[in-house]
Every structure is written in structure tokens, then in C-alpha cells.
Amino acid sequence: MNKSVIELTNIVKSYGNVKAVDGISLQVKKGEVLGIIGANGAGKSTTLEIMMGLRKPDSGSVKVLDMDMTVASDEIKQKIGIQLQQTALYDRIKVKEALELFSSYYVKKRDIKEIIQTLGLEPYLNKYVKNLSGGWQQRTSLALALINDPEIIFLDEPTTGLDPQARLELWACINKYRAEGKTIILSTHYMDEAQRHCDRIAIIKKGKLVSCDKPKRLIELLKNRDGTMEDVYLQYAVER
Ligand SMILES: Nc1ncnc2c1ncn2[C@@H]1O[C@H](COP(=O)(O)OP(=O)(O)OP(=O)(O)O)[C@@H](O)[C@H]1O
């Protein structure tokens, strides 16, 4: 069995009175694609941000690549790639400039030319990020997440707002890196892509992990024999 590259143990995180994450324990295996699903405000982004070391939990422990996040966050950040939800931060620079800027942050770097070629970014290098279509903006931010040749890639709603073709194309890109054995952790609101692309799906409801299993297994456990991932979502993730 593959070893764990992430171990969350009883993570709690509140913002004022809001308990965004309420005691989540979760292990992610090397090379797996783990999808995190749940309603708006369920705590997906906060959980991802804690795994990435961008937020500190109030309590609980976070181990990434056998290192404790509280003592080795700088070392961990060199070895992970992060694609956050769409942000205006890099809108005002060109694609090439963004790639060069990100490259300067890291000790270990992947060949930028190879990333550009794999993601088909060549025609867009001298364009401002803000002028690209959503699909190409997301490819750019995927390229930025890959620049340090990370062992773990985090994608926060990578396909939200993209048309079906752009979603398929982005997944084709993500799958190229999956084939290299990278561990990929993403959140999504699209049940079809969770079912098709994820090895396991973690379902979060009101800050708690209510289930985590293979999509096929989650569907088999439904009472409805013709069930889909949408039915899984309705059964586990929605307030009734
Ligand atoms: N910086 C913050 N300050 C205060 N409250 C926050 C902050 N970030 C998140 N929250 C709250 O914490 C809860 C969990 O938010 P989070 O963004 O983790 O959920 P999510 O599942 O990613 O939602 P979405 O699907 O809408 O992105 C929500 O109630 C949200 O309003």
C-alpha cells in the first residue's frame, strides 16, 4: 500500500464564532487523486489551506511528506504546488512574467519550457493574465503550481466557471501530471468530474468529514441502485 503523504489529525479551525473545520482527520496516499466535495461554506478551502500551510489550525496536527507543518512549513512549501481559487493577484502581469516570478521563489525548479509546451501556453506568454479566457487563466495558474516540480499539487476548484471543453482540456493537463505519480488534492462542485477523475472523494459537511471513499464504493452504498455522485452528494453533503 502506498505511504501517506498527508496526515491530518483532528484539525479544528474557527473564524470568530464560525467553526469552519470541526475535527477532521484524513490521510492522503502518495500518487492518489483526492477530491474534496461539500456545500458552499462547508470548510473545503479552509481544510485545503491548512494542508498547504497557509492557515494554522487552532488544534490538531498536520503532517506533510513526513514533516510537521508547525516546524517545517518552509521546507514543505518548497515541495508542494498550489493553485488557489481565481485571484486578481497576478492579473496585471504577463503569463511569462508570472512564470518567471514564481520560478524565483523556489530552490528546485522544473524546466519552464517543458511546462509551457505541455500546457500549450506558448501563444499566450506575452499576454496579460487578465486578458486570457477563464480556461487559459486556469492553465496559467496550473503552470504556476507546477513550477517547483511539486510532489503534491493542490487545486482549489480548478474548473469552476469553465465551459465543458475548457474543463476537459484542463483535466487532460492535470492527468499528464497524475501519470507521473504526483499526488493531487482538489476541491470541486462538479460531481461528474469527482466521479471520473478522483481515486477517493472526501465529503465535508459543516466542517466535519462525513465520508471518504472511492467514488464507486460511495455509489454502491446508496440505497438507490441507479444512483450517481449527485445522489451521494445529496445523501451526505446536504442539510436535511
Ligand atoms: N477568512 C475568513 N474569515 C471569516 N470566516 C471565514 C473565512 N474564510 C472562511 N470563512 C467561513 O468559514 C466557513 C468555511 O469556509 P470555506 O471557504 O472553508 O468553505 P468552502 O467549503 O471552501 O466553501 P465554497 O464552496 O463556498 O468555496 C464559511 O462559513 C466561511 O464563511
The ligand as an SDF file (V2000), in Angstrom:
LIG
                    3D

 31 33  0  0  0  0  0  0  0  0999 V2000
  -11.1290   34.4550    6.3690 N   0  0  0  0  0  0  0  0  0  0  0  0
  -12.3200   34.1330    6.8830 C   0  0  0  0  0  0  0  0  0  0  0  0
  -12.8760   34.8900    7.8680 N   0  0  0  0  0  0  0  0  0  0  0  0
  -14.0660   34.5420    8.3970 C   0  0  0  0  0  0  0  0  0  0  0  0
  -14.7940   33.4750    8.0210 N   0  0  0  0  0  0  0  0  0  0  0  0
  -14.2890   32.7050    7.0590 C   0  0  0  0  0  0  0  0  0  0  0  0
  -13.0390   32.9840    6.4350 C   0  0  0  0  0  0  0  0  0  0  0  0
  -12.8060   32.0230    5.4990 N   0  0  0  0  0  0  0  0  0  0  0  0
  -13.8630   31.1900    5.5460 C   0  0  0  0  0  0  0  0  0  0  0  0
  -14.7520   31.5970    6.4750 N   0  0  0  0  0  0  0  0  0  0  0  0
  -16.0120   30.9030    6.8290 C   0  0  0  0  0  0  0  0  0  0  0  0
  -15.6730   29.5660    7.1810 O   0  0  0  0  0  0  0  0  0  0  0  0
  -16.6380   28.6640    6.6550 C   0  0  0  0  0  0  0  0  0  0  0  0
  -15.9330   27.6650    5.7430 C   0  0  0  0  0  0  0  0  0  0  0  0
  -15.4550   28.3700    4.6000 O   0  0  0  0  0  0  0  0  0  0  0  0
  -14.6300   27.6800    3.4280 P   0  0  0  0  0  0  0  0  0  0  0  0
  -14.2350   28.7590    2.4740 O   0  0  0  0  0  0  0  0  0  0  0  0
  -13.5600   26.8440    4.0090 O   0  0  0  0  0  0  0  0  0  0  0  0
  -15.7360   26.7510    2.7850 O   0  0  0  0  0  0  0  0  0  0  0  0
  -15.8140   26.0690    1.3380 P   0  0  0  0  0  0  0  0  0  0  0  0
  -16.3840   24.7160    1.5620 O   0  0  0  0  0  0  0  0  0  0  0  0
  -14.4990   26.1470    0.6750 O   0  0  0  0  0  0  0  0  0  0  0  0
  -16.8700   26.9800    0.5760 O   0  0  0  0  0  0  0  0  0  0  0  0
  -17.0250   27.3330   -1.0140 P   0  0  0  0  0  0  0  0  0  0  0  0
  -17.5200   26.0910   -1.6850 O   0  0  0  0  0  0  0  0  0  0  0  0
  -18.0710   28.4030   -0.9940 O   0  0  0  0  0  0  0  0  0  0  0  0
  -15.6880   27.7950   -1.5080 O   0  0  0  0  0  0  0  0  0  0  0  0
  -17.6880   29.5110    5.9680 C   0  0  0  0  0  0  0  0  0  0  0  0
  -18.7420   29.7290    6.8900 O   0  0  0  0  0  0  0  0  0  0  0  0
  -16.9610   30.7880    5.6440 C   0  0  0  0  0  0  0  0  0  0  0  0
  -17.8620   31.8740    5.5940 O   0  0  0  0  0  0  0  0  0  0  0  0
  1  2  1  0
  2  3  1  0
  2  7  2  0
  3  4  2  0
  4  5  1  0
  5  6  2  0
  6  7  1  0
  6 10  1  0
  7  8  1  0
  8  9  2  0
  9 10  1  0
 10 11  1  0
 11 12  1  0
 11 30  1  0
 12 13  1  0
 13 14  1  0
 13 28  1  0
 14 15  1  0
 15 16  1  0
 16 17  2  0
 16 18  1  0
 16 19  1  0
 19 20  1  0
 20 21  2  0
 20 22  1  0
 20 23  1  0
 23 24  1  0
 24 25  2  0
 24 26  1  0
 24 27  1  0
 28 29  1  0
 28 30  1  0
 30 31  1  0
M  END
$$$$
